[in-house]
Amino acid sequence: LRGGDRDRPGLSSLVGSDMRASPSFLPLTDGLCPAAAASKLEVSMPAVVEVESGGTARIECNFYIPGNDSYTYINWFYIDHRNNRVRLCHITGSEILEENMDYKGRLSVGEDKALSISRVTVLDARTFVCQVGAGSHGEGENHTELHVYKVPEAPEITANPGGISVQSSDIPQIAQCVSRNSFPHPNITWHKNGEKLQPEDKMVKIPTTLTRESSGLYTVSSTLFAHVTREDRNSLYYCTVHYWLRGQIRTVESQRVNVTIFYPAEHVKLQVMPSSALVKEGDDIKLVCEADGNPAPVFSFYKRELENSWQDLTSLADTNSGVLNLHGVNKNSSGLYRCQTLDLDDMRQMEKDVELVVNYIEGVRVKMEPSSPLQEGDSVRLSCDAHSPVALDYQWRDEKGRMVAEGNHLFLSNLTFETSSNFSCKVIAPSVPGLEQSKQVAVAVQGKPRIVAISSPLYVRQDEVVNLTCKAIAFPRPSVHWNVNGTAHEYVENQHIASNLTVRVNHDLLRAGAMCRVSNALGVSEKHIQLLDQKTPESKGVIIVAIIVCILVVAVLGSVIYFLHKKGKIPCGRAGKQDITKPEARKDKIVVEVKSDKLSEEAGLLQGANGEKRSAADQVGQSVVHSP
């Protein structure tokens, strides 16, 4: 082998296979003859040379001349489609003569006399012959098949866009697969869910169309026809293109496609949504009807009435989606509902029923014993009852929403006006979350009014505008009256009533006060409001000054008496006692009398300041001093 492409993929294996297939063939290495050399001129060439379109093909020509003589000429030919030889070039010595214009500019001959063809096209896929002439040794030749290949483009697959019915009598088309621009032409196989499909009489057909383009490349189109079942609604189909490359079979797969399958419904399901919760009055629910056919059938809805008659509710439903909406259901919404389907392909009807149970609470009533009017100190028993298809619990709450008791009964004893209130019985269905109702009852305690607050005593000033307040509690609602004129405003809260009277203080009001009178059909209550004169800050100052003066006078008088006693002017003991009530007085008697010019005024001031009556003798110090 002279300068062969020992490293080209596939080539050495092809040469080796040719060597094993031809025992008479003896390869040459660098022009030297091995020990068992042939006795005549022999030419060796690879049986096949493969090259990709657009590449360069190199075809070797190796020969052996006995006696190690030189060749005379070498001719390269190709065999055309008419099986004629067409010479490409003639080689003598170092001269190469090209004789074919179709390959002009694309041929070259190496030093080892190998023929190279550049920019190979699929039209170059033919047989090439190397002919060697060696004078007296005669002439020898051999040939090589040049295989040109072009890797196909990724296959294009198109699914049936209209869908396929399982009831089709003809074998329907599933999809079409196209492989473009390949050489030589490839083969196409079909697969469903990974399994290869084989043609089967009256079940599977796979026709193929082969087209050779002007470029010499091939386009292969394959179409899959097959019957389908409802299970094929999720099947994935694809095609595989098989082509030859460098002595090996290669494959490329298309995308997976799903085909729309039409099939009649076999089962119908009707359910209440939401299905996770019990239905209660006031809920919005849906009746959802589902059929396993494709396309979905036409849905109709009915509700069973009396005597096994059926009310048509189809006008309230979405017949395409199979949904019946029921808003704000109540007790009357309970009953048997039916969904009916109609397949427009075979006019087959199917139906399914479901029972709707709406849980409710009705007839909540509260009974009060005794029912006669209640007086303060009485007792009362409240009873609550209701009807429901499920078990009920009862709670009692006051008007502020606070729970005061549980159970059917509430007992209230020693009633007062303050006990009067609106109580509510709350009925709850524990097994149906959110199902509850309430009923209120007024517990009114009757009695004559009771005045609970007045603004007395009230310190006022002359001509001052003041508010007199009187607050009472009673039932029935009382009325409030004042014995003085003014502007009255009333405020009512439950059994309480409050009256504010705005008046101007005068002498009569200050002297007599005001009277609040509260009355209803059961009695009368009244209370007096005392008004006290509140002195001005100036008057208070005068009183304080007068008190201080009185204290100073008493202090001075006490000092004088003490001084005289120390001087001995005033005797002590029984011997020194004299009757100061005697009308006569001796000339040497000295009488010292200290009086306040404002005795009556000071006495009144002291009385007003200290809140107690004193005699003039208690307020003023007086002494009689007798000289010895």
Disulfide bonds with the S-S distance in Angstrom:
Cys61-Cys130 1.90
Cys177-Cys239 1.98
Cys289-Cys339 1.83
Cys384-Cys425 1.92
Cys470-Cys516 1.99
